[in-house]
Amino acid sequence: MTEVLLEARGISLGYPREQGWQSVLENFDLQLAPGEVITILGPSGVGKSSLLRVLAGLQQARAGSVSLLGEPLQGPHPRLAVAFQDPSLLPWLSLESNVAFGLDFARQPTLAASERRARIDHAIEAVGLQHAREQYPAQLSGGMAQRTALARCLARQPQVLLLDEPFGALDEVTRADMQQLLLQLIARHNTAAVLITHDIDEALLLSDRVLLLGNHPARTLGQWHIDLPQPREQRVEELGALRIDILKTLRRASRTPEPSSEPMPLPSETAHVPGRLHPHSS
Amino acid sequence: MGKHAIHGALGVAGLFGLILLWWLGVHLFGEADGLSARFSPQATLGSLIELLGQAEVYEHIWVSLKRILIGLVLALLIGVPLGLLVGSYRHLEAATTPAFQFLRMISPLSWMPVVVMLMGVGDQPIYFLLAFAALWPILLNTAAGVRQLDPRWLQLSRSLSATRWETLCKVIIPGVLGHVLTGVRLAIGILWIVLVPCEMLGVSAGLGYFILDTRDRLAYSELMAMVLLIGVLGFMLDAMARGLHRRWVHA
């Protein structure tokens, strides 16, 4: 059995209502292997962002558990880095200080000054912003700000990178650049990543595995393994077939009537693009 | 930048326009060679140059600036921690807001007789009145700053496992500082206005004192020179406060 970095079991999310509880997401499972990139794909309102916050230890789930390297996750962990939808840069710090932010916090592993320096330099270089290190967030473009946020994650050398639609606010071209950059960085550092998105193409281009969430309350409608090598832009046919498959699954789920009290007996949908994709077995 | 240059030039032109109006006012409405001639720009500038050549005026300026600084520091020492508290707790805010708004709207100068009775004449009542005047903008702006802290910054610091102390020092205080500096700028404006009448209270140095002194000596061109000087110094203080704010906010 392969090693599991991050594991989620039976995660349920919801919010309190006047009478009882409104369930948003039910019974979500995830097992992230080292170096793997998983995309959690789903329409708005299925609790994707909340789910990521649970995986990051920033929020309690209504039910279920998360463990990192076999240990239950109690809260934010130094081995986990989160990139939010918004770059969340601190406007009073220069780009460089933003990248360094948090490295010297008491609960982070202690770094020698030289190591710290090297990590910051390396992270800024990795996202190609050496020329702007003295600039302040107000002077950065959206793409540059998002790169800075990514560099801040990299400087911590996390084992797991959690990304919540980090490119959602970027224009098409910048977005494609950022996706490529992310792939390079993940490959170079052998980081595992969980990416939240509502963009099917982003999921298809970036991930080793796609988990599709949908329905009300949401659950995992299916998962697909993608074995295509990078870069994938040229693999339009294979990806196209998969795209249709995912959309079909989503549509089929939305046509099913409101779920009754019993759980849906639908088995996990599996990919069937011959030769390239194989069904997932866990 | 071209735009900046144009704005700068327009500003300078406006100042010259002001001097022209001043000159016109004295010229048209006053009798030639009468009392009013002593208020004219020419006489004032002459006196100002003469005053600036003497050591005395610098002493008065220094005393006044020192009072401003002490008043401001006192107001910051009280206003910032109080503002952080009030901004952090909704109930405390609800409990204190009407009282603060009430106190804020009482002209600090109206406390003058009470303060002099309690503290006697001298620097102490001036420090008290100045601190009291400067407290409100600092307190209220700090509290507003806490309320407007970006929740994403707090989420970030949490995701980096920051301790409470780290969050306070690295996120909350720097995040509020821009608002505190806005408060400081407003406070300096108020301080400068309140200072001059405060210094007319039985002290023997300072710009306010010097105004009364010139009046008593019937040195009207010197009086106008002091008015001009107060304006120039206030303008510079405000520019400094603005510069500080800009430096911090990087906007």
Chai-1 contact restraints between the chains, C-beta under 6 A:
chainA,res_idxA,chainB,res_idxB,connection_type,confidence,min_distance_angstrom,max_distance_angstrom,comment,restraint_id
A,L58,B,S159,contact,1.0,0.0,6.0,A-B,restraint_1
A,P76,B,S159,contact,1.0,0.0,6.0,A-B,restraint_2
A,P76,B,S161,contact,1.0,0.0,6.0,A-B,restraint_3
A,V82,B,S159,contact,1.0,0.0,6.0,A-B,restraint_4
A,D86,B,R152,contact,1.0,0.0,6.0,A-B,restraint_5
A,S88,B,R152,contact,1.0,0.0,6.0,A-B,restraint_6
A,S88,B,L156,contact,1.0,0.0,6.0,A-B,restraint_7
A,W92,B,P174,contact,1.0,0.0,6.0,A-B,restraint_8
A,G102,B,L160,contact,1.0,0.0,6.0,A-B,restraint_9
A,F105,B,L160,contact,1.0,0.0,6.0,A-B,restraint_10
A,F105,B,A162,contact,1.0,0.0,6.0,A-B,restraint_11
A,F105,B,E166,contact,1.0,0.0,6.0,A-B,restraint_12
A,A106,B,T163,contact,1.0,0.0,6.0,A-B,restraint_13
A,R107,B,S161,contact,1.0,0.0,6.0,A-B,restraint_14
A,Y136,B,H250,contact,1.0,0.0,6.0,A-B,restraint_15
A,A138,B,H250,contact,1.0,0.0,6.0,A-B,restraint_16
A,A138,B,A251,contact,1.0,0.0,6.0,A-B,restraint_17
